[in-house]
Amino acid sequence: QEQLVESGGGLVQAGGSLRLSCAASGGTFSSVVMGWFRQAPGKEREFVASISMVGGSTTYPDSMKGRFTISRDNAKTVYLQLSDLKAEDTAVYYCAARRKLFGSYDLWGQGTQVTVSS
């Protein structure tokens, strides 16, 4: 069974950095796009970044540009570099995969907690 496993979360002081990892496993996993989302307590889940697993192009919402960087090193592993972290970045960060070209994100990881202390 295919699954995504995130790692790298933790407690960090404001201004610090973290690198989150997402590894896919199981079966013959392949995806078109992989992305990161986050959800803070009491808030809706929000899009953080995505990367094409075909061409490597990246997408960020304007609010995330400059501090967050998504990257990949193979077809099954993506990273999210978080820099200059702020207290409002505290959330559970989820990795997701879109496995079909015209589909939605259809495979999700269990999430990794990022807590930023001010």
Secondary structure, 3 states (H helix, E strand, C coil): CCEEEEECCEEEECCCCEEEEEEEECCCCCCCEEEEEEECCCCCCEEEEEEECCCCCEECCHHHCCCEEEEEEECCEEEEEECCCCHHHCEEEEEEEECCCCCCCCEECCCEEEEEEC
